Amino acid sequence: MKVSKSFEVFAKEAPEVQSAWMETVHKLDTASKLDKKTEELAYIAVMAATRLESGLPFHVTMAKTNGATREEIISAILVGLPAVGNTVISALPVALEAYDEV
């Protein structure tokens, strides 16, 4: 599965830090009480709300792999609309392109 260019550079240029980061990510993942699909949908919602669009293709693919529908991806992105406004809609084309590619 392809990661963003930013994450590729992070791994290449700071491998020790990236390794420590990924260890933390894996520990948090293990501690989560959410099923994988729900966790990915929640992560997509957070990414859209915080405008971290570079990671969306990876996490949309993960969500789809874990059974998320196209409509669930859209809903995950738009769930933040009342809280953060229409900034979340910029995530829609990025996420749907990734969903439709797989």
BELJO-V893004 format. One record per helix or strand of 2 or more residues. SS is the DSSP state (H for helix, E for strand). FROM is the first residue (numbers start at 1). TO is the last residue. If there is no record, write none. Layout:
ss from to
SS FROM TO
SS FROM TO
This chain:
ss from to
H 5 13
H 15 31
H 36 49
H 53 65
H 70 78
H 81 101
